[in-house]
Amino acid sequence: MRRLSAAAVFLAALLAAQCLHAAPLEAIRDILRRHLLNPPDEAALAALSDEGLPGKLRAIDPYARIFPAKEYRAPLGSGNSWVGIGAGLAMRGKTPVLHVYRGGGAEQAGVPDRSRLLDIDGRPVAGMDAEAIASLLKGEEGSAVRLGVAPPGGQKTSFTVRRQTFSPLDVELIPPGTQRVVRIREFAGGLTRPALRATLEFVSGPAPVDGKARVVIDLRDAPGGDLYEAFDLAGLFLPAGTHLGTIRGRDGYAMEIHAPQGDKFSMPLTLLVGPETASAAEIFAGILRRYDRALLVGQTTYGKCASQTDARLSDGSVLRYTNREVLFPGGDTCTGTGLTPDLAVGDDELDMLPRLVKRAQSLYQ
């Protein structure tokens, strides 16, 4: 049973509300007409209006979004600073869950990662939608908010979190333990590959690595990002020339992608995945799994082997729409099905990293 009704949305400390606004509709129609992966129905384009625009866009393209200018954010790892509680908000059905960023206010306050959010300043959030919860989490830099949460496998507890400026990373090294764990939160174009390489070299020595020390890469919080960055990351672990996949566009466009030259990492890999693992993260995981370079542990991924592009509109808002689909070597895709893990775990284990890593270790003992 799927735990998400939509892909997890990560923003600076909260989910950005998709506000209604007067959008340049004719420009939106023209972009979708000319560039959408599957040419849209003209009647659906004509029906676009400011009223209910987000829903009407999703009827044309399930992954399309419209971001008001003030809500649009740069990719993680780009050096941009955000003000907030230092956590992302994911809606699992009607349950809000906090994904805690390293170095943010939530981590400093001791909020356990992947805690269920129960109340904000004493106000229960049960029954609220993501937009309403986000509005309660917002606040000025330096202000504080009291969060009632239920940690994974635990009982309700409360934390006072100060909203502050922080710079979230696309690649994080989990604090030292018995197992190397590297978390990828987003595939940021031109940024995540060098960050991952530097992190892997730090934990296991310069590439190439000939030892058998297994590295765990945590993709549970990765809803996607740059398509080409996903291919570049996969190329770090596969021989030069390996067919990584085919990018399909509209009107018969197709481009094969192959692994580039350069030093390669050869250590065994375990990838932690779940329902929030989507798009570029699924592509990366699917390629490595296809060539037996990684084992997948967790739960079935979201099921979207497609990529979007962002188009800035005249009013400063941004239209995100689907323009590419990825086919794995062999011609199949994960869209609509997701990736099934080699070792499936329950909800509690998925949210508890030490237990999840221990289960993963059972695959190669």
PyMOL commands that set and color helices and strands:
alter all, ss='L'
color gray80, all
select helices_A, chain A and resi 25-35+42-46+53-60+69-71+105-109+130-137+192-204+227-235+280-290+347-351+353-361
alter helices_A, ss='H'
color red, helices_A
select strands_A, chain A and resi 65-67+82-84+87-92+95-100+115-120+123-124+144-150+157-162+164-166+171-173+181-184+215-218+243-248+254-258+269-273+294-298+306-312+318-327+343-344
alter strands_A, ss='S'
color yellow, strands_A
deselect
rebuild
show_as cartoon
